[in-house]
Amino acid sequence: PRLLGRGMSVYACPAPEFRLSRAELGADEAALPAADGARVVLCAEGAGTLRASPGSLKVGKGESCYLSAADGAVTASGPAVLFIAGSGVDS
């Protein structure tokens, strides 16, 4: 993976319609990588809190959630390790 900073990294993928990112989160909020459309978030360790206007959602280890394109910018905090699959935007 290529490190993006603040615990975020992205995996190289030859398909522009797919992007896989990893977020290693602490207690501080960090912005999740942007996408051209919807995203799926999987919590691999810990528990993460996702925030978007107007609400928030907690995902624990082994749980996943769907973020629609309408959710826009999403921040997250942990401690948690999240994998984010979405359409290709090079962050």
N, C-alpha and C positions, 0 to 999 in steps of 0.2 A: 504493500500500500504506500501511497504518497501522503506524507504528513501535510495537513492544511493549517495546523496550529490549534491551540487550546484543546488538545485531546481529540481533534477531528482528523480523520484520514480517509482517503478515497482509493479504491482498488481500480486498477487499469482494466478496461473492458473495450473490446473492439466494436461493440454494438452501440451506436450513439443513442439508441432509444432506451438504454439501461445503464444505471449507475448504482454502485454499491458503496456505501460509506460506513465507517465505524466511528462511534462517538464514545470516548471514555470520559465519563462525567463525574465531577465532584459536586459539592454543595452549591457552587456558583452556577448561575444560569449561562448557557451557551446557545448560540443560534445553530439550529440544525441546517445542514446543507440544503440549498435551494433546489428546486426541480421544475421542469417544464409542465408538470402535471401532478398526478396523485403520487403518494408515497406510502410504503408499508414499513412500519417500525417494529422490530423484534428486540425484546429485552433478553440479553444473554446472561447478564449477571446483575445482581442487586435489584433496585427498583428506581425507575425514573419517572419524573413528573414532566409532562409535556404541556406547554402553555401556548395558546393562540387566542386571538380575540374571538369570542368573548369568554372562553372558559379554559379549564385544565382537565387533564386525565392522567391517572397514575397507571403505569405498566410495570408488572413484576417479572421476575425471571421466568422465562418460558412463555410469556404472554406477548401478544402482538396487537397492533391497531392500524387502522387505515386512516390516512390523512388525505382528504380530497384536495384538489387544486384550489378550491375556494378557501381552504384554511390559510393559505398564504404563508407568511413568515411564522415559524414555530421555534420557540426556545425550549430548552430542556435542562433539568438538573438531576442530580443523583444523590448518592453514589450509584452508578449504573454503567453498564456497557450496552450500548444500543447499536444495532445494525439497521441502516436505512436504505431501502431499495426504492429507486424512483427513476424517472426518465432523465436523460443525460443533460446536465448543465455542468460545465467544468468550473467548479468553485475554486 
